[in-house]
Amino acid sequence: MDLYAVLGVTKDATPEQIKKAYRKLASQHHPDKGGDTNKFQEIQTAYDTLSDPEKKQQYDNPQPQNFQGFPGGFQMHMGPGMDLNDIFSQMFGQQHPGMRRNNKQIFRTNINLTLHEAYYGTNKVLELNTQTGKKVIDIKAPPGIHAGNQMRYDNVLDNGILVVEFGILPDLKFDRKGNDLVCNQSISVLDLIAGTTIEFTTINNKTLNVHIKPKTQPFMQIKLPGYGMPIANTNQYGDQYLLLKPFVPDIIDQEIIDSILRNRTK
């Protein structure tokens, strides 16, 4: 898989061009918009590699690998929702010298989760067909898991260790910042001036009435404490922030316009 072709950029593309191309394609092919999941995962894999300077360097300048195949001669099969990201070019291409413990070779793969799966926690099934039979691994992702978190399995490969790393797919509504969530909230400039109450649905599908005070400034952030992501190994949650993005209504009463003009001439 040519990662540059997936994003539609050239090898000398700048980080800004790579990011712009990714955002456009991710929006077009996002599963929440009816896009193809496999295509979206290819786009995500390409961006994860090309946006990371170290991974991009390794991709652009691959080093020869002394790899003779899976220990024990097994094949990997993915269960529903799994993403193995082109095992031979991605997983083994990320091996580093010295990554052995007790003569066991370390193999890596990735599982991508939606933000909602990361919020509630989820189970994924990974099936391994080995010479000694089929092995099924139940991958349990706890609530609040972060991109880059890993789980290690020591006894599922013949003379090998499997490391599963989690990725979090972009969400169309929520932008994750650590344990906090940020959302863009469109609001009329008139409502910012006069004040209003808006309804907001949180990631756990709870509807809140959010009060906007009169004379609120554009692009102000409204904090909703405790409505962010679960904080791992605690009973606490991050916060939800609403970024108020103003717009001018298509129709404004003439009385309002006249009042503004009168105040301007005083």
trRosetta pair geometry for C-beta under 8 A, 3 or more apart (Angstrom, degrees):
i j d omega theta_ij theta_ji phi_ij phi_ji
1 6 6.6 29 171 -51 103 124
1 42 6.7 -138 -160 -144 143 107
1 45 7.8 35 109 100 150 134
1 46 7.8 -117 141 -76 117 97
1 86 5.5 -124 10 -70 125 157
1 89 6.8 -177 32 66 86 154
2 5 3.8 51 97 14 116 115
2 6 6.7 174 93 -20 61 80
3 6 5.4 -45 -150 25 37 118
3 7 6.9 18 158 -2 65 103
3 45 7.3 -116 -116 115 104 85
3 46 4.0 162 -158 -131 85 87
3 49 5.6 -76 -137 73 162 133
3 50 5.7 175 138 -45 127 113
3 59 6.5 -23 23 -177 144 150
4 7 6.4 -68 -156 47 32 97
4 9 5.6 -103 -161 77 79 72
4 10 6.5 29 -178 -154 130 15
4 11 5.6 -51 -93 -75 159 61
4 13 7.3 159 -139 7 101 124
4 46 7.7 178 -53 -159 21 119
4 50 7.2 124 -82 -95 65 144
5 8 7.0 33 -169 -78 36 39
6 42 5.3 -141 -142 148 133 103
6 43 6.1 -169 157 -94 109 51
6 45 7.8 -27 130 73 171 89
6 46 4.1 -160 82 -62 134 154
7 13 8.0 -135 105 59 127 168
7 18 6.4 19 153 -145 160 70
7 21 4.5 87 172 120 97 130
7 22 6.0 -32 -128 -71 117 70
7 25 6.5 -136 -131 5 59 151
7 43 6.9 111 -86 -140 72 75
7 46 5.1 -168 -38 132 100 138
7 47 6.7 118 -86 -70 127 76
7 50 6.8 -92 -3 39 152 157
8 21 5.6 -162 65 -157 92 129
8 25 7.3 157 12 -62 116 131
9 13 3.8 -1 169 -53 123 161
9 17 5.8 133 -131 132 131 108
9 18 5.8 -107 27 -95 173 65
9 21 5.1 -137 -49 -9 112 166
9 50 7.9 136 64 165 133 161
10 13 5.3 141 60 -43 64 89
11 60 7.1 114 -161 -118 111 111
13 17 4.2 -123 -171 90 98 128
13 18 5.3 122 120 -57 122 82
13 21 7.5 -25 -172 -3 155 139
14 17 4.7 97 52 6 76 101
14 18 7.1 -139 95 -4 41 86
15 18 5.6 -54 -147 37 33 113
15 19 6.2 33 156 -19 67 107
15 51 6.7 89 -145 -134 90 68
16 19 5.8 -55 -147 38 30 111
16 20 6.2 31 154 -20 64 107
17 20 5.7 -53 -144 36 31 112
17 21 6.3 30 157 -17 64 107
18 21 6.0 -57 -148 38 27 108
18 22 6.3 29 153 -21 63 109
18 47 7.0 146 160 -127 98 74
18 50 5.2 -148 -151 125 142 119
18 51 6.0 -177 121 -81 131 77
19 22 5.7 -55 -147 35 30 113
19 23 6.4 30 157 -20 65 105
19 47 7.8 89 -107 -147 48 111
19 51 6.7 85 -77 -109 82 117
20 23 6.0 -54 -148 34 29 109
20 24 6.5 27 155 -17 63 107
21 24 5.9 -58 -151 36 31 111
21 25 6.3 19 158 -10 67 111
22 25 6.1 -65 -145 44 27 102
22 26 5.8 26 160 -21 68 113
22 43 6.6 140 -141 172 73 98
22 46 7.6 -167 -101 93 100 97
22 47 4.1 78 -120 -99 139 132
22 51 7.4 -20 -31 -54 159 126
23 26 5.8 -54 -137 38 26 111
23 27 6.3 27 161 -20 61 107
24 27 6.1 -60 -155 34 25 109
24 28 6.6 20 152 -16 62 110
25 28 5.6 -57 -147 38 35 111
25 29 5.9 -4 168 11 71 114
25 43 4.9 -161 121 -132 123 139
26 29 6.6 -73 -133 54 23 86
26 30 5.9 50 163 -64 64 94
26 40 6.9 81 -134 -146 62 87
26 43 5.7 -178 -78 128 71 138
26 44 7.3 86 -106 -73 108 75
26 47 7.6 -16 -56 -22 121 155
26 170 5.7 40 171 49 142 143
27 30 6.1 -25 -138 -14 23 116
27 33 7.4 50 174 -6 52 159
27 172 7.8 104 -125 -115 71 94
28 33 7.6 -125 -177 89 19 145
28 35 6.6 108 124 -97 52 132
29 33 7.7 146 143 66 6 113
29 35 3.6 135 -172 -166 43 143
29 36 6.2 -43 -159 44 102 72
29 39 4.9 -109 -162 109 142 112
29 40 4.6 -173 126 -79 104 80
29 43 6.1 137 64 -7 138 147
30 33 4.7 73 71 14 91 104
30 35 5.2 108 54 21 26 134
30 40 6.1 100 -108 -120 32 136
30 170 7.3 -85 -109 85 119 100
30 172 6.0 124 140 -65 162 108
31 34 7.5 81 -167 -52 37 4
31 35 5.5 -93 -74 64 34 82
31 36 7.8 -65 -91 109 75 9
31 37 5.1 29 -85 -88 122 80
31 40 5.9 -101 -36 10 82 162
32 35 8.0 4 41 23 44 95
32 171 7.9 65 -20 -152 152 59
32 172 5.2 -124 79 -8 147 133
33 172 7.2 128 -43 -83 98 147
35 39 6.5 -109 166 73 100 115
35 40 5.4 101 116 -57 125 116
36 39 4.0 67 82 13 110 112
36 40 6.5 177 88 -13 56 85
37 40 5.6 -58 -147 38 30 112
37 41 6.3 30 155 -20 66 106
38 41 5.7 -54 -147 36 31 110
38 42 6.6 36 151 -22 63 102
39 42 5.6 -51 -153 31 33 114
39 43 6.6 34 150 -18 64 103
40 43 5.6 -52 -153 34 35 113
40 44 6.4 35 149 -19 66 105
40 169 7.6 43 143 -146 118 128
41 44 5.4 -49 -145 37 36 114
41 45 6.2 39 154 -21 66 104
41 83 4.8 -153 -157 -121 139 134
41 85 7.6 -127 160 -85 106 73
41 112 6.2 -172 -124 29 101 155
42 45 5.8 -53 -147 36 30 111
42 46 6.3 31 154 -20 64 106
43 46 5.8 -55 -149 35 29 112
43 47 6.4 23 156 -14 64 108
44 47 6.0 -59 -147 39 29 106
44 48 6.2 33 155 -23 66 108
44 112 6.5 73 112 -115 155 152
44 167 7.0 130 155 140 126 145
44 169 6.3 -61 -102 -117 153 81
44 170 7.7 -163 -105 1 107 93
45 48 5.7 -53 -144 34 29 113
45 49 6.5 20 159 -12 62 108
45 83 7.5 -155 -62 165 114 126
45 85 5.0 163 -117 -132 132 101
45 86 7.4 115 168 12 160 105
45 90 7.0 -62 -166 -102 124 150
45 110 8.0 153 -107 69 96 149
46 49 6.2 -66 -155 40 27 105
46 50 6.0 2 164 0 68 117
47 50 6.2 -65 -129 49 28 96
47 51 5.3 20 174 -16 68 120
48 51 6.6 -55 -128 39 14 104
48 52 6.7 2 165 -9 52 116
48 55 7.2 -32 133 101 69 167
48 167 6.7 -50 -96 -123 149 142
49 52 6.5 -76 -155 38 23 101
49 55 4.6 -127 -147 138 60 123
49 56 6.3 125 150 -77 69 61
49 59 5.4 79 168 -50 123 148
49 90 7.8 -107 -75 -124 132 101
50 55 7.6 -87 -49 100 21 103
50 56 5.2 76 -136 -99 42 107
50 59 7.2 -71 -80 56 66 156
51 56 7.5 158 27 -50 13 120
52 55 3.9 51 83 22 116 111
52 56 6.1 170 80 -17 56 87
53 56 5.7 -59 -141 39 26 112
53 57 6.3 30 158 -23 63 105
54 57 5.8 -52 -151 32 29 112
54 58 6.6 26 152 -15 63 105
55 58 5.7 -55 -150 38 34 111
55 59 6.2 34 151 -21 67 107
55 94 7.7 -15 -122 -108 92 106
56 59 5.6 -54 -145 37 32 112
56 60 6.1 26 158 -15 67 109
57 60 6.0 -58 -142 41 27 106
57 61 6.2 -25 171 30 64 107
58 61 6.9 -80 -133 63 21 72
58 62 6.9 56 167 -99 63 53
58 63 7.5 -57 -146 0 80 95
58 93 6.8 134 148 152 114 98
58 94 7.1 80 134 -106 158 61
59 62 7.0 1 -150 -63 24 85
59 93 7.7 67 -96 145 62 141
62 93 6.3 -58 -130 -144 107 114
65 92 6.1 99 177 148 168 106
65 93 7.2 -112 -45 -102 142 50
65 95 6.7 93 -129 51 121 125
67 92 5.5 49 -107 -176 165 141
67 95 7.8 145 -73 18 121 152
69 73 6.6 23 131 -103 129 60
70 73 6.2 130 79 -108 93 13
70 74 5.2 -95 121 52 143 66
70 75 7.3 -175 17 -78 155 34
70 76 7.8 167 -89 -30 149 91
70 107 7.8 21 -122 -88 80 162
70 157 7.5 -118 -172 -147 94 111
70 160 7.8 -85 -165 -2 70 164
71 105 6.8 155 -35 43 127 117
71 157 5.8 86 63 164 113 101
71 158 4.4 -147 130 83 102 87
71 159 4.7 -134 -172 63 154 94
71 160 4.7 168 29 -27 135 119
72 130 4.9 -5 135 -157 131 105
72 131 5.1 -140 178 14 82 104
72 132 7.1 -52 -164 -1 128 95
72 157 6.9 -168 16 -172 130 65
72 158 3.2 118 -50 20 123 140
72 159 7.5 159 -37 26 96 88
72 160 8.0 -115 3 10 108 116
73 130 7.4 108 75 -156 60 59
73 131 5.3 60 62 -50 103 110
74 128 5.5 43 146 173 143 90
74 129 5.2 174 -161 92 91 51
74 130 3.6 -45 -78 -96 133 58
74 131 6.6 -114 -65 -17 83 63
74 157 7.8 -141 39 -130 132 75
74 158 7.6 136 -9 5 115 108
75 128 7.7 170 85 -158 39 54
75 129 4.9 -1 54 58 83 108
76 84 6.2 141 118 -122 133 155
76 87 6.2 137 48 -82 136 157
76 109 7.4 178 -168 -79 164 157
76 126 7.4 -26 -159 -176 100 97
76 127 7.5 135 -164 86 53 59
76 128 5.9 -26 -107 -108 66 71
76 129 7.8 -161 -79 24 19 76
77 127 4.6 -23 70 77 98 108
77 128 7.7 -177 27 -85 73 25
77 129 6.6 50 -6 -13 111 105
78 82 3.3 -148 -172 85 113 130
78 83 7.3 97 -154 -51 161 14
78 84 5.3 -144 -59 -28 129 109
78 126 6.6 -30 -123 -122 59 69
78 127 7.5 -170 -93 33 12 84
79 82 5.3 91 55 -19 60 124
79 124 6.3 163 69 180 118 71
79 125 3.6 71 -30 76 167 90
79 126 6.3 -108 2 -74 103 31
79 127 6.3 111 -53 -13 90 96
80 125 7.5 44 31 41 72 102
81 124 6.1 -119 90 -119 110 104
82 111 6.0 -56 -137 -121 72 91
82 124 5.8 124 -83 -177 90 123
82 125 7.6 -95 -48 70 126 53
82 126 6.4 128 -117 -92 150 78
83 110 6.2 -35 97 100 94 91
83 111 6.4 132 44 -134 78 37
83 112 4.6 13 28 12 140 106
83 167 7.8 -56 71 46 133 122
84 87 5.1 -19 151 -61 116 93
84 91 7.2 -34 175 -45 85 128
84 109 5.3 -35 -139 -157 76 122
84 110 7.2 139 -138 52 27 68
85 90 4.4 -80 129 83 100 165
85 91 7.0 128 82 -49 97 83
85 109 7.1 163 38 -158 100 72
85 110 5.0 31 -2 44 137 117
86 89 4.7 -21 137 47 118 102
86 90 4.7 103 77 -7 86 110
86 91 7.9 -168 99 -8 53 82
87 90 6.6 -73 -120 52 13 89
87 91 4.6 -18 -157 13 60 129
87 92 7.2 52 155 -11 69 92
87 109 6.6 -24 -113 -104 90 108
88 91 7.2 -8 -61 43 13 93
88 92 6.1 -19 -152 26 42 119
88 93 7.9 66 142 -28 44 95
89 92 7.8 -18 -74 51 5 85
89 93 5.6 5 173 -20 43 135
90 93 5.9 -60 -129 38 12 111
90 94 6.7 7 165 -19 54 111
90 110 7.7 -62 136 7 134 116
91 94 6.4 -74 -166 29 23 105
91 107 6.3 31 161 -175 118 85
91 108 5.4 -172 -153 78 81 68
91 109 5.2 -17 -105 -85 127 68
91 110 8.0 -151 -88 -6 88 80
92 95 5.7 -15 -166 -16 53 114
92 107 7.1 -28 -85 -131 75 88
94 108 5.8 -64 83 60 124 136
95 99 6.0 -143 -164 48 78 138
95 105 7.9 -13 -133 -174 136 101
95 106 7.2 151 -126 79 91 83
95 107 7.8 -35 -82 -106 108 50
95 108 7.6 178 -76 11 65 106
96 99 5.0 96 65 -33 78 120
99 105 7.5 60 103 -157 86 59
99 106 4.6 -89 149 39 107 124
100 103 6.3 9 171 -121 120 20
100 104 6.3 158 -160 67 74 42
100 105 5.9 -32 -105 -95 92 49
100 106 6.9 -149 -89 -9 41 89
101 104 5.6 -25 70 52 69 98
101 106 7.3 60 8 -54 94 108
101 161 6.8 22 46 -17 110 149
103 159 7.2 -48 123 -162 90 102
104 154 7.7 37 145 -153 170 78
104 159 5.8 -157 -117 178 73 54
104 160 5.7 156 -172 -113 88 22
104 161 5.1 83 135 -24 125 96
105 159 7.1 45 16 130 87 83
105 160 5.0 -31 66 -115 80 88
105 161 7.3 -163 92 26 35 76
106 160 7.3 155 -93 -167 20 77
106 161 4.8 -25 -107 69 70 105
106 163 6.0 19 -174 -9 103 118
107 157 6.7 117 26 -70 127 168
107 160 5.6 21 -3 174 112 127
107 161 7.1 167 24 81 69 50
107 162 5.6 -26 73 -107 96 61
107 163 7.1 174 86 24 43 76
108 162 7.8 142 -95 -163 28 53
108 163 4.8 -27 -104 72 76 100
108 164 7.7 158 -156 -88 60 24
108 165 6.3 14 -168 -6 107 111
109 126 8.0 135 84 -133 145 143
109 162 7.2 -17 15 -165 102 97
109 163 7.8 156 25 84 57 55
109 164 5.9 -22 71 -112 82 68
109 165 7.5 -176 92 28 34 77
110 164 7.4 133 -112 -164 21 63
110 165 5.2 -36 -105 74 74 88
110 166 7.4 136 -159 -108 71 16
110 167 5.6 27 -177 -11 118 112
111 124 5.6 161 -155 68 144 168
111 126 7.9 -97 -77 -65 125 118
111 139 6.2 152 -39 135 168 160
111 141 7.5 -142 103 -60 133 128
111 164 5.9 15 -4 -177 111 110
111 165 7.6 169 24 83 69 40
111 166 5.6 -31 71 -109 88 66
111 167 7.2 -177 88 26 38 76
112 166 7.6 128 -104 -166 27 59
112 167 4.4 -30 -105 74 75 105
112 168 7.4 160 -158 -92 70 10
112 169 5.4 72 171 -52 112 96
113 117 4.1 -128 -171 88 102 125
113 118 5.1 124 113 -54 130 85
113 122 6.4 162 -133 41 119 132
113 141 5.9 -163 -75 138 150 174
113 145 7.0 67 39 79 158 125
113 166 6.1 -3 -1 -166 114 108
113 167 7.1 167 21 83 68 50
113 168 5.7 -30 70 -109 87 61
113 169 6.8 -146 91 3 34 88
114 117 4.6 99 53 4 77 101
114 118 7.1 -141 96 -2 43 85
114 168 7.7 47 174 -160 12 68
114 169 5.3 -36 -105 50 51 117
114 171 7.1 91 -174 -87 81 94
115 118 5.5 -53 -150 38 36 113
115 119 6.4 42 148 -26 66 102
115 168 6.0 67 -86 -177 66 109
115 169 7.0 -109 -29 71 73 72
115 170 8.0 -7 -38 177 115 18
115 171 4.1 -39 6 -53 142 131
115 174 5.8 -172 137 74 161 120
115 176 6.4 -172 -128 -42 120 123
115 203 7.2 -93 131 -144 110 131
116 119 5.4 -47 -147 30 36 116
116 120 6.4 10 163 2 68 106
116 171 7.7 120 -28 -108 77 128
116 203 6.8 -168 -101 -178 74 97
117 120 6.5 -66 -139 50 28 91
117 121 7.5 -46 175 131 59 6
117 122 4.2 -30 -160 -16 99 142
117 141 6.8 47 149 82 100 140
118 121 7.9 29 -161 -73 22 36
118 141 7.0 -70 -106 147 56 129
118 143 7.7 96 159 -152 43 42
118 144 7.0 58 163 -123 80 5
118 145 5.2 -117 -141 60 85 82
118 146 7.7 87 -159 -82 130 26
118 166 8.0 131 -100 159 104 134
118 168 5.3 1 -48 -116 151 115
118 229 7.1 -23 124 -139 103 124
119 143 6.5 -2 157 -149 32 87
119 144 7.4 46 -129 -67 35 47
119 203 5.5 -160 -103 138 161 128
119 204 6.9 -156 156 -72 137 83
119 229 6.0 -118 -107 -128 77 77
119 230 6.6 121 -159 1 55 97
120 143 5.9 -62 175 -104 15 98
121 140 7.5 10 -179 179 105 79
121 141 5.8 -175 -151 100 61 69
121 142 5.1 -31 -114 -164 117 28
121 143 4.0 -63 -39 -53 102 66
121 144 7.8 -11 -63 11 88 60
121 145 7.3 106 -105 -13 67 106
122 141 5.2 5 55 54 73 109
123 138 6.0 -22 -162 -172 112 92
123 139 6.7 140 -162 76 55 56
123 140 5.5 -20 -104 -102 79 65
123 141 7.4 -168 -81 20 29 75
124 138 7.9 144 74 -164 42 46
124 139 4.3 -22 65 65 90 114
124 141 7.0 42 -2 -14 103 109
125 136 6.3 -20 -165 -167 100 101
125 137 7.4 146 -159 76 49 52
125 138 6.3 -23 -104 -106 69 58
125 139 7.2 -161 -78 18 18 87
126 136 7.4 147 79 -159 48 51
126 137 4.4 -17 64 61 100 104
126 139 5.8 63 -9 -27 109 117
126 164 7.5 -142 -33 -93 159 137
127 134 6.3 -19 -168 -166 99 105
127 135 7.4 150 -160 81 50 49
127 136 5.4 -19 -105 -104 72 73
127 137 7.8 -165 -76 21 26 73
128 134 7.0 148 81 -159 51 54
128 135 4.4 -13 63 62 104 98
128 136 7.6 -166 24 -74 72 28
128 137 6.9 46 -8 -12 108 105
128 156 6.4 120 19 165 157 104
128 157 7.5 -113 -164 -86 160 71
129 133 7.9 -90 -148 157 56 25
129 134 5.4 -25 -103 -100 65 74
129 135 7.9 -170 -76 23 21 69
130 133 6.4 -1 65 55 85 37
130 134 7.5 157 23 -95 71 22
130 135 6.1 24 2 -4 116 110
130 157 7.9 175 -94 -131 134 49
130 158 6.5 141 -157 -24 133 110
131 158 7.5 1 34 -34 105 152
132 158 7.6 133 0 -69 120 118
135 156 5.7 160 141 -156 148 87
137 153 6.2 -35 -132 -102 140 165
137 156 5.8 8 -75 -122 124 154
137 162 7.7 -104 -73 90 168 152
139 151 6.7 155 -144 61 88 151
139 164 6.0 -107 -125 135 128 171
141 145 4.8 -76 -176 -7 95 159
141 166 6.2 112 -118 -106 122 145
142 145 5.7 126 63 -57 65 98
142 232 6.4 88 103 -130 125 95
143 230 4.2 21 140 55 109 155
143 232 7.6 173 91 -100 63 62
144 179 7.1 1 -150 -122 106 97
144 229 5.4 124 -121 153 74 99
144 230 3.6 -105 -57 88 110 86
144 231 5.8 158 -145 -103 152 5
144 232 4.5 -162 102 -61 126 68
145 149 5.1 -115 -166 43 91 152
145 166 5.7 -11 149 100 128 166
145 168 7.8 171 103 -72 86 109
145 232 7.0 80 -83 -84 44 120
146 149 5.1 114 61 -32 72 107
146 166 7.6 123 89 86 37 118
146 168 7.2 -68 -167 -26 37 132
146 232 7.8 -81 -15 -30 95 131
147 166 6.4 -128 -123 110 40 80
147 167 5.3 31 -135 -141 96 46
147 168 4.3 -99 -62 10 100 97
148 165 6.7 -23 -144 -167 30 106
148 166 7.2 -40 32 68 19 74
148 167 7.9 63 -43 -94 46 55
149 165 7.4 154 84 -152 37 61
149 166 5.0 -4 64 38 86 117
150 163 5.6 -4 -172 -177 122 99
150 164 6.6 151 -157 80 66 48
150 165 4.9 -29 -98 -97 87 71
150 166 7.3 -159 -82 4 37 78
151 163 7.4 162 80 -156 41 54
151 164 4.8 -11 58 59 91 102
151 166 7.9 59 -5 -33 95 102
152 161 6.5 -6 -167 176 98 110
152 162 7.4 151 -157 86 49 53
152 163 5.3 -17 -104 -105 74 77
152 164 7.8 -163 -75 22 29 71
153 156 4.5 7 140 4 126 124
153 157 7.8 106 105 -6 100 89
153 161 7.0 161 81 -165 52 63
153 162 4.5 -10 60 64 105 101
153 163 7.7 -169 23 -77 70 33
153 164 7.3 43 -6 -10 107 103
154 161 5.5 -20 -116 -118 55 94
156 162 5.4 -42 67 13 119 131
157 160 3.3 -53 115 71 134 102
157 161 6.7 -122 43 -47 122 12
157 162 5.5 134 -23 -39 119 97
168 176 6.9 -21 124 32 151 153
171 174 4.6 0 94 55 140 80
171 175 7.4 -153 62 -72 95 38
171 176 7.6 85 19 -25 119 95
173 183 6.0 -4 165 -122 79 111
174 181 4.7 -32 -160 -160 112 118
174 182 7.4 123 -162 59 60 41
174 183 5.9 -44 -103 -76 58 94
174 203 5.8 17 -61 -84 157 113
175 181 6.9 131 66 -163 46 61
175 182 4.6 -35 68 66 102 93
175 183 7.1 165 17 -78 83 41
176 180 7.4 142 -159 83 53 48
176 181 5.9 -33 -101 -103 57 69
176 182 7.9 -176 -80 19 11 79
176 229 6.6 38 -133 -38 110 137
177 180 4.7 -23 72 72 93 98
177 181 7.3 166 24 -94 78 18
177 182 5.8 45 -6 -15 119 113
178 238 6.7 159 107 -115 87 148
179 228 5.5 94 141 123 70 131
179 229 4.8 -131 -158 65 61 99
179 230 7.8 -100 -149 91 104 21
179 231 5.2 8 -130 -87 150 85
179 237 7.3 -180 165 -179 112 44
179 238 3.0 172 129 -61 87 127
179 239 7.9 73 109 13 87 57
180 228 4.6 -75 -125 -120 40 150
180 229 7.3 -90 -38 15 9 91
180 238 4.3 -134 -72 162 49 126
180 239 5.0 -9 -120 60 99 72
180 240 7.2 173 -165 -84 75 26
180 241 6.3 31 170 -8 120 106
181 203 6.3 -169 -79 -34 172 130
181 227 7.4 -82 45 115 119 76
181 228 4.7 175 2 -129 87 77
181 229 6.4 124 -45 -31 99 83
181 238 6.9 126 -10 98 73 118
181 239 7.7 -143 34 103 68 42
181 240 4.9 -15 67 -114 101 72
181 241 7.0 -177 92 26 51 70
182 221 7.8 -50 -132 -133 100 121
182 240 7.9 163 -84 -163 29 53
182 241 4.7 -17 -109 68 74 105
182 243 6.2 36 -177 -22 100 112
183 200 7.7 146 77 -155 149 120
183 240 7.2 3 3 -174 108 97
183 241 7.3 170 25 88 65 56
183 242 5.6 -24 70 -112 94 63
183 243 6.9 -168 90 21 40 81
184 243 5.3 -39 -108 70 53 105
184 245 5.2 8 -169 -10 98 133
185 198 7.1 119 -177 113 128 160
185 200 7.1 -42 -108 -100 130 119
185 222 7.6 -25 31 30 151 118
185 242 4.3 14 -13 -173 138 106
185 243 6.4 156 19 68 80 45
185 244 5.6 -34 76 -100 102 51
185 245 6.6 156 72 19 43 81
186 245 5.4 -42 -97 76 54 97
186 246 7.9 110 -158 -123 58 12
186 247 5.8 5 -165 -6 102 121
187 191 5.3 -108 177 76 96 127
187 192 6.1 107 121 -53 118 92
187 196 7.6 178 -157 54 112 131
187 198 6.9 -88 -102 -59 108 149
187 212 6.9 147 -151 -100 152 167
187 244 5.2 -31 24 -157 134 94
187 245 7.0 130 21 63 77 45
187 246 6.0 -46 77 -102 78 56
187 247 7.4 152 73 20 30 79
188 191 4.4 95 63 2 91 100
188 192 7.2 -152 98 -4 52 81
188 246 7.2 31 167 -153 15 76
188 247 6.3 -54 -104 69 47 75
188 248 7.7 73 -150 -131 72 19
188 249 5.2 15 -133 -51 119 100
189 192 5.4 -49 -152 34 40 116
189 193 6.5 40 149 -20 67 103
189 218 7.3 -23 -111 -77 86 113
189 246 4.7 64 -77 -172 78 124
189 247 7.1 -135 -24 77 84 26
189 248 5.8 -6 8 -93 124 61
189 249 7.8 -126 35 -10 82 79
190 193 5.6 -54 -151 36 34 111
190 194 6.0 4 162 5 70 113
190 249 6.4 -20 2 -8 124 124
190 252 7.2 171 -60 -120 135 102
190 256 7.2 -19 -116 -158 122 158
191 194 6.2 -64 -128 53 29 91
191 195 7.1 -60 -177 111 60 7
191 196 4.0 -36 -155 -4 105 138
191 198 7.9 70 168 -56 150 108
191 212 6.3 53 151 85 99 146
192 212 6.9 -78 -106 159 49 131
192 215 7.6 36 151 -146 70 11
192 216 4.8 -110 -154 70 77 88
192 217 7.4 52 -176 -140 124 3
192 218 6.3 -3 -136 -72 168 67
192 244 6.9 123 -95 159 113 138
192 246 5.9 -39 -21 -101 145 118
193 214 6.8 1 150 -159 37 76
193 215 6.5 28 -145 -84 44 47
194 214 5.8 -47 178 -117 22 94
195 211 7.7 5 -174 179 100 81
195 212 5.7 -179 -149 100 56 74
195 213 5.4 -43 -112 179 110 24
195 214 3.6 -58 -35 -61 112 66
195 215 7.7 -16 -53 6 91 54
195 216 7.2 110 -95 -11 65 105
196 212 5.1 7 56 53 69 114
197 209 5.4 6 178 -178 117 97
197 210 6.8 156 -159 75 63 42
197 211 5.3 -27 -102 -101 85 60
197 212 7.0 -171 -84 16 31 78
198 209 7.6 156 78 -155 32 52
198 210 5.2 -24 65 62 83 98
198 212 6.5 43 -3 -19 103 116
199 207 5.7 -10 -169 -170 105 103
199 208 7.2 149 -155 76 54 44
199 209 6.2 -31 -97 -98 64 58
199 210 7.5 152 -107 15 13 85
200 207 7.3 152 77 -153 36 55
200 208 5.1 -23 63 61 88 95
200 210 5.2 30 1 -14 121 127
200 224 7.5 -139 91 -57 144 155
200 242 6.5 -90 -107 -83 156 137
201 205 6.3 -9 -176 -139 105 41
201 206 7.1 157 -153 74 59 33
201 207 5.3 -27 -95 -94 74 69
201 208 7.7 169 -88 16 25 74
202 205 6.9 -65 72 8 71 13
202 206 4.7 -1 36 53 117 86
202 207 7.8 -147 5 -72 79 22
202 208 6.5 63 -36 -12 103 113
202 224 7.4 -140 -94 122 113 150
202 227 4.7 -102 -127 -169 135 118
202 240 6.2 -105 -125 -65 98 164
203 227 7.4 144 20 166 88 81
203 228 8.0 48 15 -151 132 28
203 229 7.7 -4 59 -82 161 62
203 240 7.7 -170 -7 -95 98 124
204 227 7.8 -131 22 -152 103 78
206 227 7.6 -121 62 -129 121 114
208 224 6.6 106 96 -135 172 139
208 227 7.5 -55 -33 -92 149 160
210 222 6.1 88 -175 140 129 153
210 224 7.1 -70 -102 -78 116 116
210 242 6.7 53 -175 6 167 160
212 216 5.4 -84 -180 -3 91 156
212 222 7.3 -79 -97 -77 79 143
212 244 7.4 112 -124 -105 127 141
213 216 5.3 123 67 -61 74 101
216 220 5.7 -113 176 34 95 147
216 244 6.8 13 134 79 125 175
217 220 4.9 108 72 -47 82 114
218 244 6.4 -138 -151 108 43 101
218 245 7.6 47 -168 -139 91 28
218 246 4.3 -66 -118 -10 112 127
219 243 6.5 -6 -152 -175 58 89
219 244 6.2 -129 -73 73 12 75
219 245 6.8 45 -89 -95 67 54
219 246 7.6 -73 -35 -4 67 93
220 243 8.0 175 89 -147 29 49
220 244 5.2 7 55 31 72 122
221 241 4.7 -9 -172 -172 115 112
221 242 6.7 150 -157 72 58 45
221 243 5.5 -24 -99 -93 80 64
221 244 7.4 -158 -84 1 28 81
222 241 6.9 147 71 -159 46 56
222 242 4.3 -10 53 55 101 104
222 244 6.7 76 -16 -42 102 104
223 239 5.6 -10 -163 171 94 136
223 240 7.6 134 -163 79 47 51
223 241 5.7 -22 -101 -102 60 77
224 227 4.5 -20 120 31 112 132
224 239 6.4 153 75 -172 52 80
224 240 4.1 -19 64 68 110 101
224 241 7.3 -165 20 -76 78 28
224 242 7.0 62 -17 -17 109 99
225 239 5.2 -41 -117 -114 44 104
226 236 7.8 -100 -119 -165 83 68
226 237 4.9 81 -159 69 57 113
226 239 6.7 9 -12 -101 29 63
227 237 6.8 63 -59 127 9 137
227 239 6.7 36 46 -157 66 42
227 240 3.8 -41 90 -4 103 124
228 237 5.4 159 62 158 70 88
228 238 2.9 -70 94 91 140 87
228 239 4.7 16 -25 45 122 17
228 240 5.2 -176 -67 -55 67 61
229 237 6.6 -179 89 -156 25 79
229 238 5.0 21 43 25 70 119
230 234 7.9 177 176 69 78 77
230 236 7.8 126 -157 89 56 42
230 237 5.6 -49 -99 -103 43 80
230 238 8.0 -62 -5 3 6 82
231 234 4.6 -10 94 52 104 120
231 236 4.7 -8 35 83 127 90
231 237 6.3 -163 -10 -100 86 22
231 238 6.4 124 -60 -43 93 76
248 252 7.7 -48 179 -47 87 127
249 252 5.6 129 75 -66 109 81
252 256 5.5 -99 170 69 99 129
252 257 6.0 107 115 -49 117 99
253 256 4.8 95 70 -1 88 101
253 257 7.4 -160 99 -2 50 84
254 257 5.5 -54 -152 39 42 112
254 258 6.1 43 151 -21 72 105
255 258 5.7 -54 -145 38 30 111
255 259 6.3 34 154 -22 64 106
256 259 5.7 -53 -149 34 31 113
256 260 6.6 32 153 -19 63 103
257 260 5.8 -55 -153 33 32 111
257 261 6.4 29 152 -17 66 107
258 261 5.7 -57 -148 38 33 111
258 262 6.3 35 154 -22 66 105
259 262 5.7 -52 -147 34 31 112
259 263 6.5 28 156 -16 64 105
260 263 5.9 -58 -150 38 30 108
260 264 6.3 34 151 -26 64 108
261 264 5.5 -53 -149 31 32 116
261 265 6.7 24 156 -15 64 106
262 265 6.1 -64 -154 36 31 104
262 266 7.0 42 150 -37 64 99
263 266 5.8 -42 -155 10 38 118
